[in-house]
Every structure is written in C-alpha cells, then in structure tokens.
Amino acid sequence: MSTLKKFFNDESGATAIEYGLIAAGIAVVIITAVNGLGDKVNKAFETVRDEMK
C-alpha cells in the first residue's frame, strides 16, 4: 500500500508532460512563422526573377 501511495504522489511525470506541451506549443509557433515568412521570401524571389526577364 505504501508503494501505491508513493506512485500517486509522484509528480515527476507531470513535469515531463508539461515540458512536452510547452515544446509542442513552441514548435507550432515556429512552424507557423516559417510558413508565413517562406511565402513572402518566395514572392520576393519571383518578383526579382520576373524583373530580370
């Protein structure tokens, strides 16, 4: 019974899950920013290409 109480009172797994959720949130923000920036850079290169024709 003592081992079972220790298991339920142990919060180290919860901390790992919280860090995982934070990392996932940061990854979503980075992916969104890169996708938005990538479109702008692509349009800029297309403009330069068209002007060189």
PDB file of N, CA, C and O in Angstrom:
ATOM      1  N   MET A   1       0.825  -1.197   0.000  1.00  0.00           N
ATOM      2  CA  MET A   1       0.000   0.000   0.000  1.00  0.00           C
ATOM      3  C   MET A   1       0.869   1.259   0.000  1.00  0.00           C
ATOM      4  O   MET A   1       0.511   2.264  -0.615  1.00  0.00           O
ATOM      5  N   SER A   2       1.994   1.203   0.682  1.00  0.00           N
ATOM      6  CA  SER A   2       2.903   2.349   0.737  1.00  0.00           C
ATOM      7  C   SER A   2       3.449   2.674  -0.651  1.00  0.00           C
ATOM      8  O   SER A   2       3.591   3.846  -1.000  1.00  0.00           O
ATOM      9  N   THR A   3       3.754   1.656  -1.438  1.00  0.00           N
ATOM     10  CA  THR A   3       4.271   1.862  -2.789  1.00  0.00           C
ATOM     11  C   THR A   3       3.216   2.518  -3.666  1.00  0.00           C
ATOM     12  O   THR A   3       3.537   3.376  -4.489  1.00  0.00           O
ATOM     13  N   LEU A   4       1.988   2.128  -3.499  1.00  0.00           N
ATOM     14  CA  LEU A   4       0.893   2.706  -4.275  1.00  0.00           C
ATOM     15  C   LEU A   4       0.704   4.189  -3.946  1.00  0.00           C
ATOM     16  O   LEU A   4       0.456   4.993  -4.844  1.00  0.00           O
ATOM     17  N   LYS A   5       0.819   4.554  -2.675  1.00  0.00           N
ATOM     18  CA  LYS A   5       0.704   5.964  -2.270  1.00  0.00           C
ATOM     19  C   LYS A   5       1.846   6.781  -2.872  1.00  0.00           C
ATOM     20  O   LYS A   5       1.635   7.897  -3.347  1.00  0.00           O
ATOM     21  N   LYS A   6       3.056   6.218  -2.849  1.00  0.00           N
ATOM     22  CA  LYS A   6       4.201   6.925  -3.445  1.00  0.00           C
ATOM     23  C   LYS A   6       3.983   7.139  -4.935  1.00  0.00           C
ATOM     24  O   LYS A   6       4.321   8.193  -5.473  1.00  0.00           O
ATOM     25  N   PHE A   7       3.418   6.140  -5.599  1.00  0.00           N
ATOM     26  CA  PHE A   7       3.165   6.243  -7.034  1.00  0.00           C
ATOM     27  C   PHE A   7       2.199   7.381  -7.344  1.00  0.00           C
ATOM     28  O   PHE A   7       2.444   8.170  -8.256  1.00  0.00           O
ATOM     29  N   PHE A   8       1.104   7.470  -6.590  1.00  0.00           N
ATOM     30  CA  PHE A   8       0.110   8.513  -6.843  1.00  0.00           C
ATOM     31  C   PHE A   8       0.582   9.897  -6.424  1.00  0.00           C
ATOM     32  O   PHE A   8       0.094  10.889  -6.964  1.00  0.00           O
ATOM     33  N   ASN A   9       1.508  10.000  -5.487  1.00  0.00           N
ATOM     34  CA  ASN A   9       2.017  11.290  -5.037  1.00  0.00           C
ATOM     35  C   ASN A   9       3.210  11.779  -5.855  1.00  0.00           C
ATOM     36  O   ASN A   9       3.631  12.927  -5.714  1.00  0.00           O
ATOM     37  N   ASP A  10       3.750  10.923  -6.701  1.00  0.00           N
ATOM     38  CA  ASP A  10       4.914  11.292  -7.517  1.00  0.00           C
ATOM     39  C   ASP A  10       4.461  12.212  -8.659  1.00  0.00           C
ATOM     40  O   ASP A  10       3.608  11.829  -9.460  1.00  0.00           O
ATOM     41  N   GLU A  11       5.022  13.408  -8.733  1.00  0.00           N
ATOM     42  CA  GLU A  11       4.640  14.378  -9.753  1.00  0.00           C
ATOM     43  C   GLU A  11       5.718  14.594 -10.805  1.00  0.00           C
ATOM     44  O   GLU A  11       5.601  15.516 -11.612  1.00  0.00           O
ATOM     45  N   SER A  12       6.757  13.779 -10.824  1.00  0.00           N
ATOM     46  CA  SER A  12       7.831  13.987 -11.793  1.00  0.00           C
ATOM     47  C   SER A  12       7.355  13.734 -13.213  1.00  0.00           C
ATOM     48  O   SER A  12       7.832  14.391 -14.138  1.00  0.00           O
ATOM     49  N   GLY A  13       6.432  12.806 -13.415  1.00  0.00           N
ATOM     50  CA  GLY A  13       5.889  12.564 -14.750  1.00  0.00           C
ATOM     51  C   GLY A  13       5.077  13.741 -15.243  1.00  0.00           C
ATOM     52  O   GLY A  13       5.109  14.062 -16.431  1.00  0.00           O
ATOM     53  N   ALA A  14       4.354  14.386 -14.356  1.00  0.00           N
ATOM     54  CA  ALA A  14       3.553  15.550 -14.732  1.00  0.00           C
ATOM     55  C   ALA A  14       4.450  16.683 -15.223  1.00  0.00           C
ATOM     56  O   ALA A  14       4.088  17.399 -16.157  1.00  0.00           O
ATOM     57  N   THR A  15       5.595  16.848 -14.612  1.00  0.00           N
ATOM     58  CA  THR A  15       6.527  17.884 -15.038  1.00  0.00           C
ATOM     59  C   THR A  15       7.034  17.598 -16.444  1.00  0.00           C
ATOM     60  O   THR A  15       7.142  18.512 -17.262  1.00  0.00           O
ATOM     61  N   ALA A  16       7.346  16.344 -16.731  1.00  0.00           N
ATOM     62  CA  ALA A  16       7.813  15.983 -18.064  1.00  0.00           C
ATOM     63  C   ALA A  16       6.738  16.243 -19.110  1.00  0.00           C
ATOM     64  O   ALA A  16       7.036  16.709 -20.210  1.00  0.00           O
ATOM     65  N   ILE A  17       5.495  15.944 -18.772  1.00  0.00           N
ATOM     66  CA  ILE A  17       4.388  16.193 -19.700  1.00  0.00           C
ATOM     67  C   ILE A  17       4.227  17.689 -19.940  1.00  0.00           C
ATOM     68  O   ILE A  17       3.979  18.113 -21.069  1.00  0.00           O
ATOM     69  N   GLU A  18       4.364  18.486 -18.895  1.00  0.00           N
ATOM     70  CA  GLU A  18       4.253  19.942 -19.057  1.00  0.00           C
ATOM     71  C   GLU A  18       5.344  20.472 -19.976  1.00  0.00           C
ATOM     72  O   GLU A  18       5.073  21.301 -20.845  1.00  0.00           O
ATOM     73  N   TYR A  19       6.574  20.003 -19.793  1.00  0.00           N
ATOM     74  CA  TYR A  19       7.654  20.433 -20.680  1.00  0.00           C
ATOM     75  C   TYR A  19       7.394  19.995 -22.112  1.00  0.00           C
ATOM     76  O   TYR A  19       7.707  20.729 -23.049  1.00  0.00           O
ATOM     77  N   GLY A  20       6.834  18.826 -22.293  1.00  0.00           N
ATOM     78  CA  GLY A  20       6.494  18.353 -23.635  1.00  0.00           C
ATOM     79  C   GLY A  20       5.445  19.224 -24.291  1.00  0.00           C
ATOM     80  O   GLY A  20       5.540  19.529 -25.480  1.00  0.00           O
ATOM     81  N   LEU A  21       4.441  19.628 -23.522  1.00  0.00           N
ATOM     82  CA  LEU A  21       3.401  20.502 -24.069  1.00  0.00           C
ATOM     83  C   LEU A  21       3.955  21.880 -24.428  1.00  0.00           C
ATOM     84  O   LEU A  21       3.577  22.462 -25.445  1.00  0.00           O
ATOM     85  N   ILE A  22       4.844  22.393 -23.598  1.00  0.00           N
ATOM     86  CA  ILE A  22       5.473  23.688 -23.897  1.00  0.00           C
ATOM     87  C   ILE A  22       6.295  23.588 -25.178  1.00  0.00           C
ATOM     88  O   ILE A  22       6.226  24.473 -26.032  1.00  0.00           O
ATOM     89  N   ALA A  23       7.075  22.509 -25.316  1.00  0.00           N
ATOM     90  CA  ALA A  23       7.890  22.319 -26.519  1.00  0.00           C
ATOM     91  C   ALA A  23       7.006  22.194 -27.757  1.00  0.00           C
ATOM     92  O   ALA A  23       7.341  22.734 -28.812  1.00  0.00           O
ATOM     93  N   ALA A  24       5.888  21.491 -27.641  1.00  0.00           N
ATOM     94  CA  ALA A  24       4.975  21.353 -28.777  1.00  0.00           C
ATOM     95  C   ALA A  24       4.380  22.704 -29.162  1.00  0.00           C
ATOM     96  O   ALA A  24       4.243  23.010 -30.346  1.00  0.00           O
ATOM     97  N   GLY A  25       4.031  23.506 -28.170  1.00  0.00           N
ATOM     98  CA  GLY A  25       3.495  24.838 -28.452  1.00  0.00           C
ATOM     99  C   GLY A  25       4.499  25.730 -29.152  1.00  0.00           C
ATOM    100  O   GLY A  25       4.151  26.454 -30.085  1.00  0.00           O
ATOM    101  N   ILE A  26       5.740  25.682 -28.708  1.00  0.00           N
ATOM    102  CA  ILE A  26       6.788  26.474 -29.345  1.00  0.00           C
ATOM    103  C   ILE A  26       7.012  26.002 -30.772  1.00  0.00           C
ATOM    104  O   ILE A  26       7.221  26.817 -31.671  1.00  0.00           O
ATOM    105  N   ALA A  27       6.972  24.686 -30.989  1.00  0.00           N
ATOM    106  CA  ALA A  27       7.155  24.142 -32.333  1.00  0.00           C
ATOM    107  C   ALA A  27       6.059  24.626 -33.279  1.00  0.00           C
ATOM    108  O   ALA A  27       6.334  24.942 -34.436  1.00  0.00           O
ATOM    109  N   VAL A  28       4.825  24.685 -32.795  1.00  0.00           N
ATOM    110  CA  VAL A  28       3.717  25.163 -33.633  1.00  0.00           C
ATOM    111  C   VAL A  28       3.937  26.623 -34.019  1.00  0.00           C
ATOM    112  O   VAL A  28       3.701  27.003 -35.166  1.00  0.00           O
ATOM    113  N   VAL A  29       4.380  27.432 -33.083  1.00  0.00           N
ATOM    114  CA  VAL A  29       4.636  28.852 -33.369  1.00  0.00           C
ATOM    115  C   VAL A  29       5.755  28.990 -34.401  1.00  0.00           C
ATOM    116  O   VAL A  29       5.644  29.792 -35.328  1.00  0.00           O
ATOM    117  N   ILE A  30       6.820  28.223 -34.250  1.00  0.00           N
ATOM    118  CA  ILE A  30       7.944  28.296 -35.196  1.00  0.00           C
ATOM    119  C   ILE A  30       7.500  27.863 -36.586  1.00  0.00           C
ATOM    120  O   ILE A  30       7.830  28.521 -37.572  1.00  0.00           O
ATOM    121  N   ILE A  31       6.759  26.770 -36.678  1.00  0.00           N
ATOM    122  CA  ILE A  31       6.296  26.283 -37.987  1.00  0.00           C
ATOM    123  C   ILE A  31       5.398  27.315 -38.660  1.00  0.00           C
ATOM    124  O   ILE A  31       5.510  27.548 -39.863  1.00  0.00           O
ATOM    125  N   THR A  32       4.516  27.926 -37.894  1.00  0.00           N
ATOM    126  CA  THR A  32       3.626  28.945 -38.448  1.00  0.00           C
ATOM    127  C   THR A  32       4.424  30.147 -38.957  1.00  0.00           C
ATOM    128  O   THR A  32       4.143  30.664 -40.038  1.00  0.00           O
ATOM    129  N   ALA A  33       5.405  30.589 -38.190  1.00  0.00           N
ATOM    130  CA  ALA A  33       6.221  31.738 -38.595  1.00  0.00           C
ATOM    131  C   ALA A  33       7.034  31.424 -39.843  1.00  0.00           C
ATOM    132  O   ALA A  33       7.132  32.258 -40.743  1.00  0.00           O
ATOM    133  N   VAL A  34       7.612  30.242 -39.905  1.00  0.00           N
ATOM    134  CA  VAL A  34       8.432  29.870 -41.067  1.00  0.00           C
ATOM    135  C   VAL A  34       7.565  29.766 -42.316  1.00  0.00           C
ATOM    136  O   VAL A  34       7.977  30.195 -43.394  1.00  0.00           O
ATOM    137  N   ASN A  35       6.368  29.202 -42.181  1.00  0.00           N
ATOM    138  CA  ASN A  35       5.481  29.110 -43.345  1.00  0.00           C
ATOM    139  C   ASN A  35       5.098  30.494 -43.857  1.00  0.00           C
ATOM    140  O   ASN A  35       5.090  30.721 -45.067  1.00  0.00           O
ATOM    141  N   GLY A  36       4.784  31.410 -42.966  1.00  0.00           N
ATOM    142  CA  GLY A  36       4.434  32.764 -43.379  1.00  0.00           C
ATOM    143  C   GLY A  36       5.600  33.493 -44.005  1.00  0.00           C
ATOM    144  O   GLY A  36       5.445  34.184 -45.011  1.00  0.00           O
ATOM    145  N   LEU A  37       6.754  33.340 -43.416  1.00  0.00           N
ATOM    146  CA  LEU A  37       7.949  34.001 -43.947  1.00  0.00           C
ATOM    147  C   LEU A  37       8.364  33.384 -45.272  1.00  0.00           C
ATOM    148  O   LEU A  37       8.823  34.092 -46.168  1.00  0.00           O
ATOM    149  N   GLY A  38       8.208  32.081 -45.404  1.00  0.00           N
ATOM    150  CA  GLY A  38       8.579  31.388 -46.637  1.00  0.00           C
ATOM    151  C   GLY A  38       7.791  31.887 -47.825  1.00  0.00           C
ATOM    152  O   GLY A  38       8.348  32.031 -48.913  1.00  0.00           O
ATOM    153  N   ASP A  39       6.506  32.155 -47.646  1.00  0.00           N
ATOM    154  CA  ASP A  39       5.684  32.685 -48.734  1.00  0.00           C
ATOM    155  C   ASP A  39       6.169  34.059 -49.170  1.00  0.00           C
ATOM    156  O   ASP A  39       6.219  34.348 -50.365  1.00  0.00           O
ATOM    157  N   LYS A  40       6.522  34.900 -48.219  1.00  0.00           N
ATOM    158  CA  LYS A  40       6.993  36.244 -48.549  1.00  0.00           C
ATOM    159  C   LYS A  40       8.322  36.196 -49.287  1.00  0.00           C
ATOM    160  O   LYS A  40       8.526  36.936 -50.249  1.00  0.00           O
ATOM    161  N   VAL A  41       9.226  35.330 -48.844  1.00  0.00           N
ATOM    162  CA  VAL A  41      10.531  35.208 -49.497  1.00  0.00           C
ATOM    163  C   VAL A  41      10.356  34.660 -50.912  1.00  0.00           C
ATOM    164  O   VAL A  41      11.020  35.111 -51.845  1.00  0.00           O
ATOM    165  N   ASN A  42       9.467  33.694 -51.065  1.00  0.00           N
ATOM    166  CA  ASN A  42       9.208  33.121 -52.378  1.00  0.00           C
ATOM    167  C   ASN A  42       8.673  34.187 -53.336  1.00  0.00           C
ATOM    168  O   ASN A  42       9.097  34.250 -54.491  1.00  0.00           O
ATOM    169  N   LYS A  43       7.754  35.016 -52.867  1.00  0.00           N
ATOM    170  CA  LYS A  43       7.209  36.086 -53.704  1.00  0.00           C
ATOM    171  C   LYS A  43       8.294  37.085 -54.077  1.00  0.00           C
ATOM    172  O   LYS A  43       8.310  37.583 -55.202  1.00  0.00           O
ATOM    173  N   ALA A  44       9.191  37.385 -53.161  1.00  0.00           N
ATOM    174  CA  ALA A  44      10.276  38.323 -53.451  1.00  0.00           C
ATOM    175  C   ALA A  44      11.188  37.768 -54.541  1.00  0.00           C
ATOM    176  O   ALA A  44      11.581  38.502 -55.447  1.00  0.00           O
ATOM    177  N   PHE A  45      11.529  36.483 -54.465  1.00  0.00           N
ATOM    178  CA  PHE A  45      12.373  35.882 -55.499  1.00  0.00           C
ATOM    179  C   PHE A  45      11.652  35.825 -56.846  1.00  0.00           C
ATOM    180  O   PHE A  45      12.282  35.990 -57.891  1.00  0.00           O
ATOM    181  N   GLU A  46      10.336  35.593 -56.829  1.00  0.00           N
ATOM    182  CA  GLU A  46       9.586  35.590 -58.083  1.00  0.00           C
ATOM    183  C   GLU A  46       9.572  36.974 -58.705  1.00  0.00           C
ATOM    184  O   GLU A  46       9.661  37.105 -59.926  1.00  0.00           O
ATOM    185  N   THR A  47       9.461  38.010 -57.883  1.00  0.00           N
ATOM    186  CA  THR A  47       9.487  39.384 -58.384  1.00  0.00           C
ATOM    187  C   THR A  47      10.835  39.697 -59.026  1.00  0.00           C
ATOM    188  O   THR A  47      10.896  40.283 -60.107  1.00  0.00           O
ATOM    189  N   VAL A  48      11.909  39.303 -58.355  1.00  0.00           N
ATOM    190  CA  VAL A  48      13.248  39.530 -58.908  1.00  0.00           C
ATOM    191  C   VAL A  48      13.421  38.763 -60.211  1.00  0.00           C
ATOM    192  O   VAL A  48      13.976  39.290 -61.175  1.00  0.00           O
ATOM    193  N   ARG A  49      12.945  37.518 -60.243  1.00  0.00           N
ATOM    194  CA  ARG A  49      13.058  36.709 -61.466  1.00  0.00           C
ATOM    195  C   ARG A  49      12.295  37.363 -62.611  1.00  0.00           C
ATOM    196  O   ARG A  49      12.795  37.430 -63.734  1.00  0.00           O
ATOM    197  N   ASP A  50      11.094  37.843 -62.332  1.00  0.00           N
ATOM    198  CA  ASP A  50      10.274  38.458 -63.382  1.00  0.00           C
ATOM    199  C   ASP A  50      10.911  39.747 -63.887  1.00  0.00           C
ATOM    200  O   ASP A  50      10.841  40.039 -65.081  1.00  0.00           O
ATOM    201  N   GLU A  51      11.530  40.522 -63.001  1.00  0.00           N
ATOM    202  CA  GLU A  51      12.176  41.768 -63.413  1.00  0.00           C
ATOM    203  C   GLU A  51      13.431  41.510 -64.256  1.00  0.00           C
ATOM    204  O   GLU A  51      13.821  42.361 -65.056  1.00  0.00           O
ATOM    205  N   MET A  52      14.054  40.366 -64.088  1.00  0.00           N
ATOM    206  CA  MET A  52      15.270  40.051 -64.841  1.00  0.00           C
ATOM    207  C   MET A  52      14.973  39.533 -66.238  1.00  0.00           C
ATOM    208  O   MET A  52      15.879  39.448 -67.067  1.00  0.00           O
ATOM    209  N   LYS A  53      13.711  39.182 -66.516  1.00  0.00           N
ATOM    210  CA  LYS A  53      13.356  38.670 -67.850  1.00  0.00           C
ATOM    211  C   LYS A  53      13.346  39.749 -68.877  1.00  0.00           C
ATOM    212  O   LYS A  53      13.067  39.485 -70.046  1.00  0.00           O
TER     213      LYS A  53
END
